[in-house]
């Protein structure tokens, strides 16, 4: 078993390199040594075959998690959400599906361990890392990703090289051509190139001096007999993932009007495709060449402007605009390291890599292989165009659902009337001599003849444009770069089998082909989904009648025009001749949505839209950007805050109402209690009147005279004296008490 240590196996290079090693049979790239005994034992041959089939065992580390300093402490900063590969959409084409699977498999995801890596060691655990390095036969470090760790690793291996004399190791430092950035070519040959033999006089970019120092350390440590070292200076690596030029691919795919070239763009940028770089590294592992310093670059000598222009033409509008190179710092997708690399100007010539035995994928460079690279880029990220047709009778809701589909999937809504209008406007503008800056005037005469032909044909058909012209305009629209990138949703077109055949006719189809043969379809613009709305005449008529007269008058929804269109639709869509049969023969089976009297409600429309989205599946695009996700979170938080505020206001309102009710109830209770007390007082006063009369008549006179007598006599015990007096008076008068 041969163990290979690869740093940062979750980076694009580490991911693809570890995959290449896991697929490479040990010794398969080495030149076979002549056998000493031609008549060898069959058992030995079997063992030799078994050994050849054994592949490399890969171990490694992950990309170090970024760290921040907060309050004097080092804290880990969580990764941004990783970029994920796109879904694998089966097409039935075995070759295409295999290419898509391969592209997705080679797409790295930050923080995710590839399934073919047998062990991952933490970079923070230096002792475990040390043991892993000592157990490996080959160590490969990416200096751009792990510069400090790579420096420590080579120094540690060099210090302990005597401990593995019986099993020598190889150390490969994957560096960058930025350590050559300031190297001058020979003054006698200013148009010449720098080669690997010039590596001793290389001068680095100011931000890559430490990389050069580590390169020199690696070369120096290779003098140990048990440690063989290599330095591979790589050009700018491009791949379908988040490579240094991904911002150009992304902007072009999103149909930005112009791609940006930072600076004049005349600087020559050495490049290499990631598969070719991995093959170079695997070749070094396999063959251990004598050359210790290698340039990993392709044959191209393209400038930044040439690369930008080629991507714009291959994936976008073809336009490029130069801006000041300092403007790159305003692009959040371009880091300082990326900026330095994009501005490098080096004329390098590959050396030893041209002699290697592997089959290059992009030896001629990015521009020469751009169509293949664009397709791989789309396959890896799932950026396949989504092509939909919405079919149905007039006034059934085709435009509503088509716009909903276009909005959800971020694809282009195609209204045939607008396409024709825009095309005629463009022809009239060109014929009138009003050209856009990017247009040429070499085909003005052709445009004039076409415009006259269209107008003449329309005049003969009562103002309706000929089918061949309409179909031609629509086909040109579907073949435009935006529709080829994102896709389209066609609103109610084509309506007949003949229109569909002509619109989607394969570009290499023979016009004289037998009509009975199975229909073919242009793979570039042919639809993937057919949404058919099934609505009755009664429903669509009722829907049109419910429209305001101001809206329908003079339009296609006027009574006469609508009736004619509905009759034409029914004639063209019988069970035998409907355009849906054409798509059925192409194995593009329509998805039927029943439209009834309830379809006009929001709930019914939302339910139908949800069914359509479920049928089509997930979007085929980049998905929401971090800014869009942040905006979505912000809106959700604001909605949540609004709900909380409304709930709090409702609670306070409810508490206030309850407090007011309580206060009112207490006031009513107190009022009632006061009334009761008043009534009780009146009752008591009424009941006390007879007693008062009795006291005034019988008691008060005698009591008054008794008190006068007490005042006169002044006895020792006034109370007792008064009592005796009262008994004496009442007894002598023989008093009888009346009932009160």
N, C-alpha and C positions, 0 to 999 in steps of 0.2 A: 504494500500500500504506500502510495506517494501522497504526502499531505502538502497542500499548498495553502499558505496563509494569504488572504486578500483583505486589505483594509477597506472599510466602508462598503460592505457588500450590498447596502441598500441604496447606494448612489448609482447613477446611470452606468458609469464605467465598472464599478464593482459588481453590480448586478449582472451585466452582460459578460464580463470577464469570468465570473464564477460559473455562469451557465456554459460558456465555451469550454472551460476546463472540465466541467462535469460531463461533457459530451465527448471529450477527446480521449481516445484510447492511448494509454501510456506507450510511448515509443512509436506511435503511428506516423510521426513526421520525421523520424530519424532515418538516415540512409542505412539500408540493411548491410550488415557486415558479411563478407563472404564466409560461408560455413566451412569449418575445417574438415568435417566428415560428411560428404554428400549422402552417404547411406546411413543416416542417423536413425535412431530408434523412433518408431511411431509414437511411443509414449512420450518421448521428449518433444516431438512435434506438437502433440496435443497440449502439453504443458505450456509450450511456447505460444500457441494460439490462444490459450486461456489467459496468459499473461498479457498479451497484446490487447485483448478485449477489456482489460481492467482500466477504469478511468480514474482520474485524479479525485482525491477527497479534499473538499474545500472547507476551510474554517476561516474565521475572520471577525471583524468588528463592524459596528454600525457607525454611521456618521455622528460625530460628537454633537450632543445637544447644545444649542447656543446658551450662553450664560450671561447674566447681567450682574452688575455690582449695585446693591441696594443697601444703604446705611453701613457701608464698609463690609458687607457680607456678600459672598458669591452665591447667587441663587440661579436655579435653572429656569430658563424661559421655555414655555411649552412651544412645540412645533406649530407652525401654521397648518391648517387643514391640508393634508397631503394631496397632491394631484393623482387622481386614479385613472387607470386605463379605461377606455370605453367598453361598452358591452359587445359581446360577439354576436353579430346578427348573421344567421345562416342564410345563404343565398341559393343553395343548391348547386353552386359551381364549386366543385371540389378544390380546384386550384386556388380560387379566390378565398374560400373559407380557410384553407390551410395557411395562406399568407396572412389573413387577419389573426388567426390564432397565434402564429409566430410573432406578429407585431405586438400583440397584447402580452404575450409571455415575456418579451424582452423589455417591457415597460416597467421601469423601477418605481417603487413607492417608498418614500422616505419613512424610516422607522419599521418597515416590514421586512422580515427575514425571508429570503428566497428559499423555496422548498428544497432545493438541491444543495444548500449549505448545511453541513452536518453539525456544526457547532459555532456559536457566537460568544465571543469573549468581551467583557466590559472594558472599555478603554480606561476607565478610572481605576481599575484593579490592576496595578502594574505587576504584581507578583504573578497573578493568573496570566497576564499578557506575556510575561517573561517565559513562563512554562510553555505557553502555546507557541512562541517563537522558537524555542529550543526543540519542540516536538515536530516542527514543520521542516520539510525538505527544501521548499522554496517559499520565500517571503516577498510579497509584492505590495508596495506602499504607494499611495497616491499623494504626492507632495502638496498638491493644491488643496486637498481636503484635510490632510493630517500632517502638516509640516513638522511641528514640534515632536509629535509622537514618532514620526519616521526617523528624525534625528536621534532621538533616544534609542530607538530600536537598533539602528545600525551600529551605534556606539556600544550598546550592550552586547550585540553579537560579536563585534570585533574584540571586545575585552575577554569574552569567553570562548573564542574560536578554538582554543586548544582542547576544550571539552568535547568537541564533535569532530575530531580529526578522522575518526573512523567512518564518519558519515557527513561529508562536506555539504554545505548549504549554498544556495544561490539567493542573492538579494537583488530585487529589481525595483529601482526607484522610477516611478512614472512622473516625470517632470513636465515642463511646459517650454515652448519656444520663447516665452517671455524672458528667459535667461539669456537670450540672444538679441533682445530688442534693440539695444544700442550698438550692436556690432556693425562695423563699417565694411563694405566690400573693398576689394583691391582698387586702389586709386587708378591703377593702370587700366582697369577694366570696369568702369562704373556701371555697365549693364550686366555684369557677371553675377554669379550666384555664390552664396556661402554653402559649404559642404561640411560633412561630418568631420573631415580632417581639420577644420578650422575651430573645433570646439575649445581648444586651449586658449584662444584669444577672444572668446565670446564675452560680451558686455551686457549685463542685465538691465532691465527696466528698474528704475529706482525702487519700485514697490516689490521687486522680486530678488533683491540682493540676498536675502536669507535662503531663498530657494537655490541660488547659485552656490552658496556656502555649503548647503547640504549635499548638492550634487558632487562637489569636490570631496566632501567627507566620504561619500559612498565610493567614489573612484579610489580614494586612498585606502579605504578598508579592504578593497578587493585584492590587495597585495598579500593578504593572508592566504596560506595554502588551503585552509579548510573553508574559506568564504570567497565565493566568486560573485562579483557585483556588476550590475549593469545600470546605466542611466538611459532612459528613453524620453527624449524631449518631444512631446506631442504638439501637433498643430491644434488649432481651434477645433474642438470635437463637436460634431453636429449629429443629432439623433432625434427621434420623434418626441422625446420627452422635453423637459424644460432646459433645453440647451441654450448656448449663448446667442443663437439667432432665432430662438423660438418666438421672440417678440415680433419678428418680421412675418413669420408664418401665421401667427395669430391675427395680426392686424390685416394681412392680406385675406385670410379666410373670412374675416368679419366685414369685408368689402369696404374698408376704409378708402377714401378717395385717393389718397397718396401715401406711399410708404416713405418713411423718413430715413435719410442718409445723413449721419452725423459727420460733419466736416465735408471736405471736398470729395472724399470717397476714392481718391486715386491710390491710396495705400494698398499694397499687396498683402493679402491675409493668408498665411499658410493654414490649410485645413486638413481634416481627416475624418472619415465616417467612423462611427463607433465600432462597427463590426470589423472593419479593417484594423483598427487599433487593437482590438482584442485578439485578432489573429496574429498580429505582430508579437504581442506579449506571450501568447501560447507558443509560438514558434521559438521564442527565446527560451522558454521553459523546456521545450522539447529538445532543442539542438545545442543549447549553451554555446553560442558562437564566440569567436575570439574577439570580435569587435565589442568594446565595452561601452561606447557612447553611440547611440543611434538616434537619428531623426525620424520620427513617425509622422510623415506627411505624405500627401498624395502628389500627383504630378501637376496639379493645377497651379496656375499663377494668377488667380483671379483677384481683382480689387474689391473693396467693400462696395463701391458703387455698382460694379458688375453683378455681384451677388444679390444686392438689394433689388436691382432692376429685373434680374431673372426671376426672383420670387414674386415680384409684383406682376410680371407678365404671366407666370405660370399659375398663379393662384388668385390674383386680384385684378386691379384695373389697368395695370401696366404703367402707372404713373409713379414717379419718384420725385421727392422734393428735398433739396439740400438745406440743412440748417446748421447753425454754429455747433461745433462739436460739444461745447459746454452745455448745450441744451439736453444732452443725454442724461444729465443729473436730474432733470425734471421728470424723467421716465422712471417710475418706481420699479419697473421690471429689470432695470440695468443697474447692477452694483458696480462698485469701484473697480473690482477685478475685471468684470465684463467690459467696462469702458476702456481700461488699459489694453485689453486684448483686441478690441475692435479697432483701436487706433494704431495698432502695430503695423509697421511697414517693413517686411522682410522678404528678401528674394533668396529662398533656400532651395537646395536641390537634394532630394532623397538619395540615400546611399545604399547601405546594406539591405534595407527593406525591399529594394527592387529585386534582390537575388533570392528572396524567400520563396518557398514552394507553394504557399497557400494561394487560393484564387481570390483576387481582389473583388470587392463589391463596387467600390467607387474610386478606382484608381485614377480616373480622369477628373475627379473633383465633383463638387456639388452641382455646378451648372450643367455639366454634361449628363448627369444622372438625375436631374431635377424631377422629371415626371414620375420616376419610380419612387423617389424620396417623398414626393407629395402624397402619393397613394399610401405609402407606409405610414406617413404622418396621420392621414385620415383614418387608416385602419386601427392604428394604436389608440387613438383618442375617440374612436367611435363617431367620427364626423362624417358619416354617410348622409347624403341628401335624402330628405324625407319628401316623397312625392305622392300627392293625394289629389283625387278628383271627387268633387261633390256633384252628384247627379240627382235630378228630380224634376217634377213638373214646375212650371212657372208659379211664383208666389207660394212655394212650399217651404221656404226658409233656407234655401241653398246659401244665399249670401250670408245670412246670420251664422250658420254653422261653419261656413268656410272661414269667416273672419275669426270665429272662436278658435278654430284649429290653428290658423296662422298665428294668432296671438299666443296660444299656449306653447306651440312648438317653435316659435320664433322663425317661421319660414315665410316665404313671400306669397302674398295674396295676389292672384292673377285674375283680373277682370278683363275679359276679352274686349269689351267696348273701349276700355281705357288703353289697352295695348294697341289697338288699331288707331285710336286717336293720337297717341304719342308717336307712333311710327309715321303717320301722315304729317304730323307737325314737324317732325325731324326732316322728312323729305322736302317739305315746303320751305323750311328754313335753309336747307343746303342749296336747293334750287335757286333761292333768292340771294345766295352768296353770303349768308350770315353763318360763317363757320366758327366752331369752337376752336380754341387755341391748339387742341390736341388732334384736330381733324385735318385730313388732307383733301385736296380738291381734284384728285386724279379720276374720281368716278362720278363727278357731277352730272355728266351726260347720261350715264346709266340711271342715276336717280331721277333725272328729268323724264326719261322715257318710261320708267316704272310709274311715276306719279301720273303721267298722262294716260297710261294704260289703265290704272286703277280708276281714275275719274271717268274714263270712257265706259268701262265695264259697269260702273255704278249707275251711270246715267241710263243705261239700257235696262237695268233691273230696278228702276224706281227708287234709286238712292241707296239700295242695299249693295254692299261690297261683295265681290265675287269670293266664293269659298276658298279658292286657291290662294288669293291674296291674304285673307284673314288667317288661314292656316299657316302661311309663310311667316306672317308677323308673329303669331303665337309660338311657332317653332323656334324662331330666332330668340324670342324672350326666354323660352325654356332652356335654350342653349347658352344663355348669358351666364357669366361667372357667378353672380349671386345665386341663381337657381341651381347651378351645378354645385355650389358649396353647401348652402343650407337646404335647398329644396323648394317646393312650391305647393300651393293648393289651388287647383283650377275650379273656378266658380261656374258650374253648369256647362262645361265644354270639354270634349266634343259631344254633339247631340245625336250624330248618326254614325253608323258603322263606317261609311266611306270617309267621313271626317276623321274618325279615329285611326283608320288605316293609313291615311295620308299624313296625319300629324305625327304618328309614332313609327312611321315606316323606317326600317333600319337603313342607315346611310349606305351600306354596302349591298342592299337588296336589289336584285335584278328586276328592272321594270317589266320584263317579259315573263316573269315567273308565272307559273300556273296558278290560276285563281282558286283552284280547289285545294291547293296545298295549305298546310297549317300556317296561320299568320305569324309573322315575326314582329319583333318590337325593338326599337332603339333602346339599348341598355342605358344610355346616358340620360335620356329624358323620359323614358317609359315610366308609368305610374307604378306604385307599390300597393296602394290602397284605393279602393273605390267605395265611397259612401253614397248609398242610394236612398233617397227619401221617398217613401211610399205614401202618397197623399191622394185622397179622392177629389173628384172634380167639385163636389159640393163644398168640401172644406176650402179649397183654394179660391173658389168663387166668393164664398162668404167672407173670406179674409180680405179679398180685394174690395168687396162692397163696403166693408167696414172702414176702409181708408177714406180720409177726407177728399172731397172732390178737387180741392186746390192742389193736392199732392198727385193725384192720378191724371188730371187733365193734361193732354198733350204728351203723355209719357207712354212707356210700354205697358203701363197698368191701366190705360184708358180702356173702356169697355170693348171697343172694336179691336184694338191692338192685343189686348189680353185674350180675348176669345180666339183670335187667329193663332196666337202663339200656343194656346192650350190645345187647339185642334191639331196643329202641326206636331206637337209633342206626342199626342196620343197616336197619331198615324205613324210616327217614327219609332214608337216604342211598344209595338205589339210583342206577343210572346215569341214570334218568329224572327223579327228583324230588329229587336232592341240592341242598342250599342253595348248593353251589358253582356250579351252573348259573345261579342268580340273579346271582351276582357276575360270571360270564362274560358274561352279557348286558349288564352295565354296563361291560364292558371292564376289569374288575378281575380278572385271571386269577390263579388260585391258584398258589402255589409249593409243589410237592410235596416232602416230606421222607420218604423211606422209613425206617421204623423196623423193625429186625429184632432178632434175638437178641443182636447185638453192641452194640445201642444203650445197654445198661445200663452199659457201661464208660465211664470218664471220657474216654478218648481219642475214642471214637465220639460222645459227647455234645458234646464241645468241637468236633469236626469239623462236626457238624450245626449247632451254634450259629454257627460261622464262616461256613458257607454262607448261613445266614439273614441275617447281618449284611452279607455281601457283596451279597446280593440287594437288601436295603433301601437300603444306601448309608450315607453319612455322617450323623451326628446333625444335627438341625435346631435347634440351641440355641446359646447363647453360647460353648460350649466351656469348657475349664478356665480358672478365674480365675488371675491371677498367684500367688495364695496356693496354689491347688491345684497349679500347675506347680512352685512352689517346694517344696511338700510331696512331689510326685512325684520331683523331683530329689533331695530329702533322703533319701527312702526308697530311691531307686536308689543313692545314694552309701553309705547305710548297708548295703544289700545287698552292694554291691561291697566295702565295708570288711569285712563279715562273711566274704565269700568269701576276701578276702585274708588275714584273720586265720586262717580255717580252713586255708587253703593253707600259711600260715607254721607253724601248729601241726603240720600234717601233715609239713611239711619237717623241723621240729625233732624230731618223733617218729621220723621215718625216719632222721635223722642219729644220734639217740640209739640207736636199735636197731642201726644199722650200727656205731656205736662200741662198743656192748656186744658185738656179734658179733665185732668185731675184737679187743677185749680178751680175750674168751673164747678165740678162736683162738690168740692170742699165748700165753695161759696154758697152753693145751693143748700148744702147740709146745714151750714151755720145759720143761713137765713131761716130755714125750717125750724131749727132748734130755738132760735130767738123767738119765733112766732109761738112755739109751744110754751116757752117760758112766760111769754107775755100773757098767753091764754091762762096758764096756771095761776099767774099773779092776779088776774082779773077774777078767777074763781075763788081764790083765797080771800080777796078783798070782799067779794060778794058774800061769802060765807061768814066773815067776821063782823058784819053790821049788827045782827041781833045781840051778840055778846057785848058789843060796845054800848048799845042801848041799855042793857041790863045793868052793866057796871055803873053807868052814869046815874041810873035811877035808884039803885039799892045800895051800892057799895061806896061810891065816891062820897056822898054826904056824910055818912057815919065815919068813914075813914078820915075825912077832913076834920071833923069835930074831934075825933080821937087824937089826931096829930096835934091839934091846938091844945088839947088837954095835956098831952105829954110835954108840950113846950112850957105850959104853965107850971106843972108839978115838978118836972125834971127828976124823975125817979132814977134810981141807980141802974135799973134794967129797963130801958125804954121799950124794948121789944116785948118783954113779958107784960109790962104795964099796958101796952097798947092792945095786946091780945086779950087781957082780962077786961079791958074797957070795952072792946068790941063785943065779947060774949055777954057782958053785963047789959049793954045797950040793946043788943038784939034779943036778949031774953026778956027784958022788961017790956019791950014793945011787942013781944009775941009775934016775931017776923015769920012769914011763910014765903018760901022761894018759888018763883014762877019758873017754869021750864024755859030754857033759852031757845 
